[in-house]
């Protein structure tokens, strides 16, 4: 039972850090790339064939 006194605060702290990181990334527009995928699919620069040709 004593281990719960350690694990519960650790899990709450780690969850809080994850939540903070998520809100920080949304606030700083880390998920904004409206044209990126549309341009990337038409480009020959990114070739994902196994042999690279």
C-alpha positions as CSV (number, residue, x, y, z in Angstrom):
1,X,0.0,0.0,0.0
2,X,2.9,2.3,0.6
3,X,3.9,2.1,-3.1
4,X,0.6,3.8,-4.0
5,X,1.7,6.8,-2.0
6,X,4.6,7.1,-4.4
7,X,3.1,6.0,-7.7
8,X,-0.1,8.2,-7.6
9,X,1.8,11.5,-7.3
10,X,4.3,10.5,-9.9
11,X,1.5,9.6,-12.4
12,X,-0.2,12.9,-11.7
13,X,3.0,14.8,-12.2
14,X,3.7,13.0,-15.5
15,X,0.2,13.5,-16.7
16,X,0.4,17.2,-15.9
17,X,3.6,17.5,-17.8
18,X,2.0,15.8,-20.8
19,X,-1.0,18.0,-20.7
20,X,1.2,21.1,-20.4
21,X,3.2,20.0,-23.5
22,X,0.1,19.4,-25.5
23,X,-1.4,22.8,-24.7
24,X,2.0,24.5,-25.4
25,X,2.2,22.8,-28.8
26,X,-1.3,23.9,-29.7
27,X,-0.6,27.4,-28.5
28,X,2.5,27.7,-30.6
29,X,0.8,26.3,-33.8
30,X,2.8,23.1,-34.0
31,X,-0.1,21.4,-35.7
32,X,-0.7,24.0,-38.4
33,X,0.5,22.9,-41.8
34,X,-2.5,23.4,-44.1
35,X,-0.5,23.2,-47.4
36,X,2.2,20.8,-46.4
37,X,0.6,17.5,-47.2
38,X,-0.9,18.8,-50.4
39,X,2.4,19.9,-51.7
40,X,4.3,16.9,-50.3
41,X,2.2,14.3,-52.1
42,X,2.9,16.0,-55.5
43,X,6.7,16.4,-55.0
44,X,9.3,14.0,-56.4
45,X,11.7,15.1,-53.7
46,X,10.2,12.7,-51.1
47,X,10.6,9.3,-52.7
48,X,9.6,6.5,-50.4
49,X,10.5,3.5,-52.6
50,X,12.7,0.9,-50.9
51,X,15.6,1.2,-53.3
52,X,15.5,5.1,-53.3
53,X,15.3,5.3,-57.2
